[in-house]
Amino acid sequence: MLMTEKLELTIRLELYSWNDLEIQIQNLVLNAKASAEKAYAPYSDFLVGAALLLDTGEIICGNNQENLSYPAGICAERVALSYAQANFPKSRPSKMAIVGKKREKEEYSNIAPCGICRQTISEYEQKFHHPIELYLLTQQGKIIKVNSMDDLLPFKFSDFR
Ligand code: THU
């Protein structure tokens, strides 16, 4: 097999310390933490919180909702996005903070959205023709900023349309 060309995709993520974050983003992360505490996660004991800022300034929170039939559970990100789009379909999701931790632990875990959530976030970027910024809390308390789902889900299905 003779390769004619090699495609290389670069992703760029930004790392911030808490004090370097804008107040608006700090507030979003705090909302995500508060939401994680309300998660229904009796099976994994892993609490995830997502706080979604809409272009109207409204913040919509979501957390993981598990089910005895495990696949029926839904992730925090999709709870927040689905509620937002069901109730404010014209408001553009602008930024989302996501945090996660084991129930019994003080510190937060490294977290990044699962594949289905990436696809869902991508859907709303396409709906509004605008990227959605993500802010992911790390175990060390730093925040990773993802500028667009293009960075977490490169070469996605939608690219073929
Ligand atoms: N979870 C989320 O809420 N978001 C993700 O992006 C990945 C995983 C949830 C699903 C399940 O309730 C728990 O975390 C453990 O996997």
Backbone and ligand atoms as CSV (ligand in chain L), in Angstrom:
chain,resi,resn,atom,element,x,y,z
A,1,MET,N,N,0.858,-1.193,0.000
A,1,MET,CA,C,0.000,0.000,0.000
A,1,MET,C,C,0.893,1.242,0.000
A,2,LEU,N,N,0.647,2.123,-0.916
A,2,LEU,CA,C,1.492,3.304,-1.040
A,2,LEU,C,C,0.753,4.536,-0.523
A,3,MET,N,N,1.270,5.063,0.588
A,3,MET,CA,C,0.624,6.251,1.157
A,3,MET,C,C,0.989,7.470,0.321
A,4,THR,N,N,-0.030,8.260,-0.041
A,4,THR,CA,C,0.259,9.431,-0.874
A,4,THR,C,C,0.494,10.684,-0.032
A,5,GLU,N,N,-0.155,10.721,1.110
A,5,GLU,CA,C,-0.029,11.926,1.940
A,5,GLU,C,C,-0.344,11.593,3.386
A,6,LYS,N,N,0.258,12.299,4.299
A,6,LYS,CA,C,-0.007,12.084,5.719
A,6,LYS,C,C,-0.736,13.305,6.276
A,7,LEU,N,N,-1.862,13.089,6.958
A,7,LEU,CA,C,-2.585,14.201,7.566
A,7,LEU,C,C,-2.269,14.240,9.049
A,8,GLU,N,N,-1.846,15.385,9.546
A,8,GLU,CA,C,-1.589,15.497,10.975
A,8,GLU,C,C,-2.504,16.548,11.558
A,9,LEU,N,N,-3.217,16.187,12.625
A,9,LEU,CA,C,-4.142,17.123,13.256
A,9,LEU,C,C,-3.547,17.566,14.582
A,10,THR,N,N,-3.570,18.859,14.814
A,10,THR,CA,C,-3.017,19.397,16.061
A,10,THR,C,C,-4.161,19.862,16.952
A,11,ILE,N,N,-4.110,19.499,18.239
A,11,ILE,CA,C,-5.112,20.071,19.142
A,11,ILE,C,C,-4.398,21.019,20.109
A,12,ARG,N,N,-5.081,22.085,20.444
A,12,ARG,CA,C,-4.496,23.074,21.349
A,12,ARG,C,C,-5.395,23.244,22.560
A,13,LEU,N,N,-4.865,22.927,23.727
A,13,LEU,CA,C,-5.605,23.117,24.971
A,13,LEU,C,C,-4.862,24.153,25.797
A,14,GLU,N,N,-5.580,24.905,26.595
A,14,GLU,CA,C,-4.936,25.933,27.422
A,14,GLU,C,C,-5.102,25.569,28.896
A,15,LEU,N,N,-4.065,25.811,29.673
A,15,LEU,CA,C,-4.091,25.482,31.099
A,15,LEU,C,C,-4.050,26.773,31.918
A,16,TYR,N,N,-4.961,26.887,32.869
A,16,TYR,CA,C,-5.031,28.102,33.697
A,16,TYR,C,C,-4.984,27.751,35.178
A,17,SER,N,N,-4.430,28.657,35.969
A,17,SER,CA,C,-4.544,28.560,37.427
A,17,SER,C,C,-5.838,29.262,37.831
A,18,TRP,N,N,-6.369,28.852,38.978
A,18,TRP,CA,C,-7.652,29.409,39.443
A,18,TRP,C,C,-7.649,30.941,39.437
A,19,ASN,N,N,-6.586,31.541,39.985
A,19,ASN,CA,C,-6.555,33.002,40.111
A,19,ASN,C,C,-6.457,33.731,38.777
A,20,ASP,N,N,-6.078,33.012,37.743
A,20,ASP,CA,C,-5.978,33.654,36.423
A,20,ASP,C,C,-7.282,33.572,35.633
A,21,LEU,N,N,-8.275,32.893,36.214
A,21,LEU,CA,C,-9.555,32.774,35.510
A,21,LEU,C,C,-10.390,34.027,35.705
A,22,GLU,N,N,-11.165,34.386,34.696
A,22,GLU,CA,C,-12.131,35.484,34.860
A,22,GLU,C,C,-13.167,35.055,35.907
A,23,ILE,N,N,-13.720,36.059,36.594
A,23,ILE,CA,C,-14.739,35.788,37.624
A,23,ILE,C,C,-15.888,34.958,37.041
A,24,GLN,N,N,-16.270,35.293,35.827
A,24,GLN,CA,C,-17.387,34.585,35.173
A,24,GLN,C,C,-17.105,33.078,35.073
A,25,ILE,N,N,-15.845,32.747,34.776
A,25,ILE,CA,C,-15.486,31.336,34.629
A,25,ILE,C,C,-15.369,30.679,36.007
A,26,GLN,N,N,-14.792,31.415,36.966
A,26,GLN,CA,C,-14.735,30.884,38.339
A,26,GLN,C,C,-16.150,30.559,38.823
A,27,ASN,N,N,-17.067,31.463,38.533
A,27,ASN,CA,C,-18.456,31.279,38.937
A,27,ASN,C,C,-19.061,30.036,38.277
A,28,LEU,N,N,-18.702,29.830,37.027
A,28,LEU,CA,C,-19.210,28.665,36.294
A,28,LEU,C,C,-18.686,27.361,36.927
A,29,VAL,N,N,-17.410,27.363,37.289
A,29,VAL,CA,C,-16.810,26.177,37.914
A,29,VAL,C,C,-17.469,25.923,39.280
A,30,LEU,N,N,-17.708,27.003,40.035
A,30,LEU,CA,C,-18.360,26.841,41.345
A,30,LEU,C,C,-19.769,26.273,41.181
A,31,ASN,N,N,-20.464,26.708,40.137
A,31,ASN,CA,C,-21.802,26.170,39.856
A,31,ASN,C,C,-21.723,24.684,39.505
A,32,ALA,N,N,-20.694,24.311,38.753
A,32,ALA,CA,C,-20.521,22.897,38.377
A,32,ALA,C,C,-20.245,22.057,39.624
A,33,LYS,N,N,-19.427,22.601,40.532
A,33,LYS,CA,C,-19.128,21.873,41.781
A,33,LYS,C,C,-20.402,21.677,42.604
A,34,ALA,N,N,-21.200,22.722,42.709
A,34,ALA,CA,C,-22.450,22.632,43.494
A,34,ALA,C,C,-23.391,21.616,42.852
A,35,SER,N,N,-23.409,21.591,41.542
A,35,SER,CA,C,-24.291,20.654,40.841
A,35,SER,C,C,-23.831,19.212,41.044
A,36,ALA,N,N,-22.511,19.004,41.038
A,36,ALA,CA,C,-21.968,17.648,41.233
A,36,ALA,C,C,-22.450,17.063,42.566
A,37,GLU,N,N,-22.564,17.919,43.567
A,37,GLU,CA,C,-23.011,17.440,44.892
A,37,GLU,C,C,-24.430,16.896,44.843
A,38,LYS,N,N,-25.198,17.304,43.824
A,38,LYS,CA,C,-26.595,16.868,43.723
A,38,LYS,C,C,-26.771,15.719,42.738
A,39,ALA,N,N,-25.646,15.170,42.258
A,39,ALA,CA,C,-25.728,14.076,41.276
A,39,ALA,C,C,-26.443,12.867,41.864
A,40,TYR,N,N,-27.098,12.101,40.991
A,40,TYR,CA,C,-27.694,10.821,41.420
A,40,TYR,C,C,-26.783,9.735,40.864
A,41,ALA,N,N,-25.837,9.305,41.679
A,41,ALA,CA,C,-24.819,8.356,41.212
A,41,ALA,C,C,-24.594,7.239,42.229
A,42,PRO,N,N,-25.675,6.486,42.539
A,42,PRO,CA,C,-25.536,5.450,43.570
A,42,PRO,C,C,-24.724,4.248,43.099
A,43,TYR,N,N,-24.491,4.106,41.804
A,43,TYR,CA,C,-23.797,2.923,41.289
A,43,TYR,C,C,-22.303,3.165,41.122
A,44,SER,N,N,-21.935,4.319,40.623
A,44,SER,CA,C,-20.504,4.596,40.433
A,44,SER,C,C,-19.918,5.402,41.594
A,45,ASP,N,N,-20.758,6.097,42.308
A,45,ASP,CA,C,-20.287,7.029,43.341
A,45,ASP,C,C,-19.322,8.062,42.770
A,46,PHE,N,N,-19.443,8.302,41.472
A,46,PHE,CA,C,-18.631,9.338,40.835
A,46,PHE,C,C,-19.572,10.487,40.471
A,47,LEU,N,N,-19.331,11.627,41.105
A,47,LEU,CA,C,-20.241,12.767,40.976
A,47,LEU,C,C,-19.721,13.738,39.918
A,48,VAL,N,N,-20.528,13.977,38.919
A,48,VAL,CA,C,-20.123,14.896,37.845
A,48,VAL,C,C,-21.091,16.074,37.814
A,49,GLY,N,N,-20.529,17.262,37.660
A,49,GLY,CA,C,-21.356,18.461,37.548
A,49,GLY,C,C,-20.957,19.260,36.331
A,50,ALA,N,N,-21.964,19.773,35.643
A,50,ALA,CA,C,-21.709,20.615,34.471
A,50,ALA,C,C,-22.509,21.897,34.630
A,51,ALA,N,N,-21.880,23.024,34.358
A,51,ALA,CA,C,-22.583,24.304,34.396
A,51,ALA,C,C,-22.422,24.952,33.033
A,52,LEU,N,N,-23.546,25.248,32.428
A,52,LEU,CA,C,-23.574,25.757,31.054
A,52,LEU,C,C,-24.017,27.215,31.052
A,53,LEU,N,N,-23.174,28.061,30.502
A,53,LEU,CA,C,-23.524,29.485,30.378
A,53,LEU,C,C,-24.129,29.723,28.998
A,54,LEU,N,N,-25.329,30.303,28.984
A,54,LEU,CA,C,-25.985,30.626,27.711
A,54,LEU,C,C,-25.638,32.055,27.310
A,55,ASP,N,N,-25.846,32.390,26.058
A,55,ASP,CA,C,-25.498,33.737,25.607
A,55,ASP,C,C,-26.387,34.800,26.250
A,56,THR,N,N,-27.468,34.370,26.907
A,56,THR,CA,C,-28.347,35.305,27.620
A,56,THR,C,C,-27.796,35.620,29.014
A,57,GLY,N,N,-26.760,34.880,29.424
A,57,GLY,CA,C,-26.200,35.072,30.761
A,57,GLY,C,C,-26.723,34.039,31.749
A,58,GLU,N,N,-27.763,33.328,31.338
A,58,GLU,CA,C,-28.343,32.295,32.210
A,58,GLU,C,C,-27.381,31.112,32.381
A,59,ILE,N,N,-27.329,30.555,33.574
A,59,ILE,CA,C,-26.505,29.361,33.821
A,59,ILE,C,C,-27.422,28.172,34.076
A,60,ILE,N,N,-27.224,27.123,33.295
A,60,ILE,CA,C,-28.008,25.892,33.444
A,60,ILE,C,C,-27.069,24.804,33.953
A,61,CYS,N,N,-27.451,24.154,35.037
A,61,CYS,CA,C,-26.598,23.103,35.600
A,61,CYS,C,C,-27.180,21.724,35.361
A,62,GLY,N,N,-26.290,20.745,35.319
A,62,GLY,CA,C,-26.722,19.358,35.195
A,62,GLY,C,C,-25.735,18.465,35.920
A,63,ASN,N,N,-26.200,17.294,36.291
A,63,ASN,CA,C,-25.306,16.320,36.930
A,63,ASN,C,C,-25.682,14.925,36.433
A,64,ASN,N,N,-24.817,13.958,36.691
A,64,ASN,CA,C,-25.107,12.623,36.165
A,64,ASN,C,C,-26.280,11.978,36.895
A,65,GLN,N,N,-27.119,11.316,36.117
A,65,GLN,CA,C,-28.311,10.645,36.615
A,65,GLN,C,C,-28.217,9.188,36.210
A,66,GLU,N,N,-27.898,8.349,37.187
A,66,GLU,CA,C,-27.639,6.942,36.868
A,66,GLU,C,C,-28.915,6.102,36.961
A,67,ASN,N,N,-28.766,4.851,36.512
A,67,ASN,CA,C,-29.901,3.935,36.492
A,67,ASN,C,C,-29.413,2.529,36.782
A,68,LEU,N,N,-30.259,1.757,37.444
A,68,LEU,CA,C,-29.914,0.364,37.744
A,68,LEU,C,C,-29.578,-0.380,36.447
A,69,SER,N,N,-30.283,-0.035,35.388
A,69,SER,CA,C,-29.907,-0.535,34.067
A,69,SER,C,C,-28.852,0.442,33.554
A,70,TYR,N,N,-27.580,0.156,33.805
A,70,TYR,CA,C,-26.499,1.130,33.677
A,70,TYR,C,C,-26.516,1.997,32.406
A,71,PRO,N,N,-26.759,1.395,31.231
A,71,PRO,CA,C,-26.694,2.237,30.017
A,71,PRO,C,C,-27.767,3.323,29.960
A,72,ALA,N,N,-28.797,3.185,30.793
A,72,ALA,CA,C,-29.859,4.198,30.797
A,72,ALA,C,C,-29.430,5.474,31.522
A,73,GLY,N,N,-28.313,5.422,32.217
A,73,GLY,CA,C,-27.819,6.613,32.914
A,73,GLY,C,C,-27.431,7.693,31.915
A,74,ILE,N,N,-27.459,8.929,32.392
A,74,ILE,CA,C,-27.104,10.042,31.490
A,74,ILE,C,C,-26.058,10.938,32.149
A,75,CYS,N,N,-25.130,11.401,31.344
A,75,CYS,CA,C,-24.022,12.221,31.840
A,75,CYS,C,C,-24.470,13.644,32.178
A,76,ALA,N,N,-23.702,14.264,33.054
A,76,ALA,CA,C,-23.988,15.630,33.505
A,76,ALA,C,C,-24.076,16.621,32.332
A,77,GLU,N,N,-23.150,16.506,31.401
A,77,GLU,CA,C,-23.096,17.453,30.283
A,77,GLU,C,C,-24.374,17.415,29.465
A,78,ARG,N,N,-24.863,16.173,29.224
A,78,ARG,CA,C,-26.064,16.061,28.390
A,78,ARG,C,C,-27.324,16.423,29.155
A,79,VAL,N,N,-27.315,16.249,30.474
A,79,VAL,CA,C,-28.457,16.710,31.273
A,79,VAL,C,C,-28.559,18.234,31.126
A,80,ALA,N,N,-27.428,18.920,31.291
A,80,ALA,CA,C,-27.427,20.391,31.203
A,80,ALA,C,C,-27.805,20.859,29.795
A,81,LEU,N,N,-27.185,20.275,28.792
A,81,LEU,CA,C,-27.452,20.704,27.417
A,81,LEU,C,C,-28.894,20.411,27.005
A,82,SER,N,N,-29.402,19.246,27.399
A,82,SER,CA,C,-30.768,18.881,27.002
A,82,SER,C,C,-31.784,19.792,27.675
A,83,TYR,N,N,-31.563,20.079,28.953
A,83,TYR,CA,C,-32.489,20.983,29.646
A,83,TYR,C,C,-32.445,22.367,28.986
A,84,ALA,N,N,-31.234,22.824,28.713
A,84,ALA,CA,C,-31.080,24.158,28.120
A,84,ALA,C,C,-31.765,24.233,26.757
A,85,GLN,N,N,-31.546,23.223,25.946
A,85,GLN,CA,C,-32.109,23.263,24.593
A,85,GLN,C,C,-33.597,22.979,24.573
A,86,ALA,N,N,-34.079,22.226,25.581
A,86,ALA,CA,C,-35.512,21.952,25.656
A,86,ALA,C,C,-36.280,23.197,26.084
A,87,ASN,N,N,-35.656,24.004,26.940
A,87,ASN,CA,C,-36.372,25.144,27.510
A,87,ASN,C,C,-35.993,26.492,26.900
A,88,PHE,N,N,-34.779,26.578,26.386
A,88,PHE,CA,C,-34.315,27.838,25.785
A,88,PHE,C,C,-33.694,27.530,24.417
A,89,PRO,N,N,-34.501,27.003,23.497
A,89,PRO,CA,C,-33.935,26.519,22.230
A,89,PRO,C,C,-33.245,27.599,21.404
A,90,LYS,N,N,-33.579,28.865,21.671
A,90,LYS,CA,C,-32.957,29.942,20.881
A,90,LYS,C,C,-31.718,30.514,21.545
A,91,SER,N,N,-31.458,30.101,22.791
A,91,SER,CA,C,-30.280,30.628,23.489
A,91,SER,C,C,-29.071,29.770,23.152
A,92,ARG,N,N,-28.003,30.433,22.774
A,92,ARG,CA,C,-26.791,29.706,22.353
A,92,ARG,C,C,-25.960,29.286,23.557
A,93,PRO,N,N,-25.655,27.977,23.672
A,93,PRO,CA,C,-24.735,27.552,24.722
A,93,PRO,C,C,-23.358,28.128,24.425
A,94,SER,N,N,-22.794,28.830,25.390
A,94,SER,CA,C,-21.553,29.549,25.126
A,94,SER,C,C,-20.332,28.906,25.794
A,95,LYS,N,N,-20.451,28.587,27.074
A,95,LYS,CA,C,-19.312,28.022,27.823
A,95,LYS,C,C,-19.830,26.977,28.791
A,96,MET,N,N,-19.039,25.945,29.002
A,96,MET,CA,C,-19.459,24.921,29.965
A,96,MET,C,C,-18.291,24.522,30.851
A,97,ALA,N,N,-18.524,24.509,32.157
A,97,ALA,CA,C,-17.532,24.005,33.119
A,97,ALA,C,C,-17.954,22.602,33.529
A,98,ILE,N,N,-16.985,21.708,33.624
A,98,ILE,CA,C,-17.280,20.321,33.993
A,98,ILE,C,C,-16.321,19.893,35.104
A,99,VAL,N,N,-16.878,19.340,36.173
A,99,VAL,CA,C,-16.054,18.827,37.269
A,99,VAL,C,C,-16.531,17.434,37.646
A,100,GLY,N,N,-15.648,16.652,38.246
A,100,GLY,CA,C,-16.040,15.312,38.688
A,100,GLY,C,C,-15.188,14.872,39.861
A,101,LYS,N,N,-15.777,14.091,40.751
A,101,LYS,CA,C,-15.023,13.578,41.912
A,101,LYS,C,C,-15.665,12.308,42.444
A,102,LYS,N,N,-14.868,11.480,43.073
A,102,LYS,CA,C,-15.418,10.343,43.792
A,102,LYS,C,C,-16.142,10.892,45.021
A,103,ARG,N,N,-17.276,10.288,45.349
A,103,ARG,CA,C,-18.110,10.822,46.434
A,103,ARG,C,C,-17.333,11.008,47.741
A,104,GLU,N,N,-16.506,10.017,48.091
A,104,GLU,CA,C,-15.847,10.060,49.401
A,104,GLU,C,C,-14.589,10.919,49.420
A,105,LYS,N,N,-14.177,11.420,48.262
A,105,LYS,CA,C,-12.920,12.175,48.202
A,105,LYS,C,C,-13.149,13.678,48.293
A,106,GLU,N,N,-12.145,14.344,48.835
A,106,GLU,CA,C,-12.178,15.803,48.916
A,106,GLU,C,C,-11.823,16.411,47.579
A,107,GLU,N,N,-10.737,15.854,46.979
A,107,GLU,CA,C,-10.226,16.480,45.757
A,107,GLU,C,C,-10.990,16.009,44.518
A,108,TYR,N,N,-10.937,16.833,43.519
A,108,TYR,CA,C,-11.614,16.529,42.252
A,108,TYR,C,C,-10.704,15.670,41.380
A,109,SER,N,N,-11.310,14.955,40.456
A,109,SER,CA,C,-10.558,14.095,39.536
A,109,SER,C,C,-10.296,14.857,38.235
A,110,ASN,N,N,-9.366,14.333,37.467
A,110,ASN,CA,C,-9.224,14.842,36.099
A,110,ASN,C,C,-10.457,14.398,35.335
A,111,ILE,N,N,-11.026,15.298,34.580
A,111,ILE,CA,C,-12.237,14.915,33.861
A,111,ILE,C,C,-12.264,15.538,32.470
A,112,ALA,N,N,-12.816,14.777,31.544
A,112,ALA,CA,C,-13.053,15.271,30.185
A,112,ALA,C,C,-14.316,14.577,29.699
A,113,PRO,N,N,-15.107,15.237,28.869
A,113,PRO,CA,C,-16.378,14.635,28.462
A,113,PRO,C,C,-16.199,13.330,27.684
A,114,CYS,N,N,-17.142,12.410,27.899
A,114,CYS,CA,C,-17.104,11.125,27.189
A,114,CYS,C,C,-17.419,11.346,25.703
A,115,GLY,N,N,-17.286,10.299,24.942
A,115,GLY,CA,C,-17.486,10.392,23.482
A,115,GLY,C,C,-18.887,10.833,23.096
A,116,ILE,N,N,-19.902,10.298,23.792
A,116,ILE,CA,C,-21.286,10.673,23.428
A,116,ILE,C,C,-21.511,12.149,23.748
A,117,CYS,N,N,-20.967,12.608,24.876
A,117,CYS,CA,C,-21.120,14.030,25.230
A,117,CYS,C,C,-20.372,14.916,24.237
A,118,ARG,N,N,-19.226,14.463,23.774
A,118,ARG,CA,C,-18.489,15.250,22.772
A,118,ARG,C,C,-19.331,15.408,21.507
A,119,GLN,N,N,-19.955,14.310,21.093
A,119,GLN,CA,C,-20.792,14.353,19.895
A,119,GLN,C,C,-21.981,15.292,20.117
A,120,THR,N,N,-22.544,15.252,21.317
A,120,THR,CA,C,-23.707,16.097,21.634
A,120,THR,C,C,-23.307,17.570,21.665
A,121,ILE,N,N,-22.174,17.862,22.289
A,121,ILE,CA,C,-21.698,19.251,22.338
A,121,ILE,C,C,-21.452,19.742,20.904
A,122,SER,N,N,-20.863,18.874,20.112
A,122,SER,CA,C,-20.591,19.209,18.709
A,122,SER,C,C,-21.889,19.553,17.961
A,123,GLU,N,N,-22.945,18.818,18.264
A,123,GLU,CA,C,-24.241,19.049,17.604
A,123,GLU,C,C,-24.707,20.495,17.835
A,124,TYR,N,N,-24.573,20.962,19.089
A,124,TYR,CA,C,-25.057,22.307,19.385
A,124,TYR,C,C,-24.096,23.378,18.872
A,125,GLU,N,N,-22.840,23.034,18.715
A,125,GLU,CA,C,-21.928,23.983,18.047
A,125,GLU,C,C,-22.390,24.178,16.608
A,126,GLN,N,N,-22.799,23.066,15.995
A,126,GLN,CA,C,-23.264,23.161,14.605
A,126,GLN,C,C,-24.596,23.886,14.511
A,127,LYS,N,N,-25.490,23.602,15.461
A,127,LYS,CA,C,-26.801,24.253,15.442
A,127,LYS,C,C,-26.662,25.771,15.455
A,128,PHE,N,N,-25.714,26.257,16.283
A,128,PHE,CA,C,-25.564,27.705,16.448
A,128,PHE,C,C,-24.389,28.277,15.655
A,129,HIS,N,N,-23.733,27.421,14.893
A,129,HIS,CA,C,-22.571,27.856,14.097
A,129,HIS,C,C,-21.575,28.621,14.957
A,130,HIS,N,N,-21.306,28.061,16.134
A,130,HIS,CA,C,-20.428,28.771,17.072
A,130,HIS,C,C,-19.786,27.753,18.007
A,131,PRO,N,N,-18.487,27.877,18.287
A,131,PRO,CA,C,-17.878,26.927,19.232
A,131,PRO,C,C,-18.387,27.103,20.661
A,132,ILE,N,N,-18.336,26.027,21.424
A,132,ILE,CA,C,-18.667,26.079,22.855
A,132,ILE,C,C,-17.360,25.867,23.621
A,133,GLU,N,N,-17.014,26.819,24.474
A,133,GLU,CA,C,-15.777,26.671,25.274
A,133,GLU,C,C,-16.036,25.733,26.437
A,134,LEU,N,N,-15.057,24.874,26.707
A,134,LEU,CA,C,-15.160,23.989,27.868
A,134,LEU,C,C,-14.089,24.348,28.879
A,135,TYR,N,N,-14.409,24.224,30.143
A,135,TYR,CA,C,-13.451,24.431,31.229
A,135,TYR,C,C,-13.478,23.179,32.091
A,136,LEU,N,N,-12.363,22.451,32.106
A,136,LEU,CA,C,-12.302,21.147,32.775
A,136,LEU,C,C,-11.384,21.243,33.981
A,137,LEU,N,N,-11.922,20.933,35.136
A,137,LEU,CA,C,-11.128,21.000,36.361
A,137,LEU,C,C,-10.212,19.782,36.448
A,138,THR,N,N,-8.948,19.998,36.787
A,138,THR,CA,C,-8.012,18.882,36.934
A,138,THR,C,C,-7.814,18.550,38.414
A,139,GLN,N,N,-7.176,17.410,38.622
A,139,GLN,CA,C,-6.918,16.958,39.991
A,139,GLN,C,C,-6.048,17.953,40.758
A,140,GLN,N,N,-5.194,18.655,40.023
A,140,GLN,CA,C,-4.280,19.611,40.671
A,140,GLN,C,C,-4.937,20.972,40.877
A,141,GLY,N,N,-6.221,21.091,40.513
A,141,GLY,CA,C,-6.918,22.353,40.700
A,141,GLY,C,C,-6.706,23.351,39.572
A,142,LYS,N,N,-5.988,22.927,38.541
A,142,LYS,CA,C,-5.850,23.795,37.363
A,142,LYS,C,C,-7.088,23.616,36.485
A,143,ILE,N,N,-7.256,24.509,35.539
A,143,ILE,CA,C,-8.394,24.416,34.641
A,143,ILE,C,C,-7.900,24.346,33.199
A,144,ILE,N,N,-8.353,23.316,32.510
A,144,ILE,CA,C,-8.021,23.181,31.090
A,144,ILE,C,C,-9.130,23.841,30.296
A,145,LYS,N,N,-8.739,24.757,29.430
A,145,LYS,CA,C,-9.726,25.380,28.545
A,145,LYS,C,C,-9.657,24.710,27.174
A,146,VAL,N,N,-10.814,24.271,26.707
A,146,VAL,CA,C,-10.923,23.696,25.366
A,146,VAL,C,C,-11.719,24.712,24.550
A,147,ASN,N,N,-11.145,25.188,23.472
A,147,ASN,CA,C,-11.795,26.262,22.727
A,147,ASN,C,C,-12.966,25.811,21.874
A,148,SER,N,N,-12.923,24.564,21.452
A,148,SER,CA,C,-14.000,24.079,20.583
A,148,SER,C,C,-13.958,22.556,20.546
A,149,MET,N,N,-15.084,21.955,20.228
A,149,MET,CA,C,-15.116,20.493,20.138
A,149,MET,C,C,-14.216,19.993,19.006
A,150,ASP,N,N,-13.838,20.874,18.110
A,150,ASP,CA,C,-12.895,20.479,17.053
A,150,ASP,C,C,-11.614,19.915,17.675
A,151,ASP,N,N,-11.289,20.378,18.880
A,151,ASP,CA,C,-10.064,19.922,19.531
A,151,ASP,C,C,-10.224,18.582,20.252
A,152,LEU,N,N,-11.422,18.293,20.742
A,152,LEU,CA,C,-11.619,17.018,21.460
A,152,LEU,C,C,-12.211,15.934,20.571
A,153,LEU,N,N,-12.805,16.369,19.464
A,153,LEU,CA,C,-13.431,15.412,18.551
A,153,LEU,C,C,-13.047,15.789,17.116
A,154,PRO,N,N,-11.748,15.691,16.840
A,154,PRO,CA,C,-11.310,16.076,15.502
A,154,PRO,C,C,-11.761,15.048,14.462
A,155,PHE,N,N,-11.912,15.522,13.249
A,155,PHE,CA,C,-12.258,14.634,12.133
A,155,PHE,C,C,-13.589,13.933,12.401
A,156,LYS,N,N,-14.514,14.706,12.917
A,156,LYS,CA,C,-15.791,14.135,13.350
A,156,LYS,C,C,-16.723,13.845,12.178
A,157,PHE,N,N,-17.763,13.089,12.447
A,157,PHE,CA,C,-18.757,12.689,11.464
A,157,PHE,C,C,-19.275,13.878,10.664
A,158,SER,N,N,-19.556,14.977,11.347
A,158,SER,CA,C,-20.134,16.144,10.679
A,158,SER,C,C,-19.218,16.695,9.593
A,159,ASP,N,N,-17.913,16.396,9.707
A,159,ASP,CA,C,-16.983,16.923,8.715
A,159,ASP,C,C,-17.257,16.400,7.301
A,160,PHE,N,N,-18.046,15.337,7.231
A,160,PHE,CA,C,-18.283,14.714,5.944
A,160,PHE,C,C,-19.536,15.224,5.262
A,161,ARG,N,N,-20.284,16.078,5.951
A,161,ARG,CA,C,-21.538,16.544,5.358
A,161,ARG,C,C,-21.264,17.680,4.388
L,1,THU,N1,N,-20.113,10.765,33.428
L,1,THU,C1,C,-20.559,12.027,33.179
L,1,THU,O1,O,-21.485,12.521,33.813
L,1,THU,N2,N,-19.950,12.728,32.186
L,1,THU,C2,C,-18.946,12.243,31.409
L,1,THU,O2,O,-18.516,12.927,30.485
L,1,THU,C3,C,-18.405,10.915,31.653
L,1,THU,C4,C,-19.024,10.134,32.737
L,1,THU,C5,C,-20.782,9.971,34.470
L,1,THU,C6,C,-21.489,8.738,33.987
L,1,THU,C7,C,-21.549,7.902,35.232
L,1,THU,O3,O,-22.708,8.265,35.958
L,1,THU,C8,C,-20.326,8.318,36.021
L,1,THU,O4,O,-19.838,9.506,35.415
L,1,THU,C9,C,-19.220,7.285,36.040
L,1,THU,O5,O,-18.857,6.907,34.773
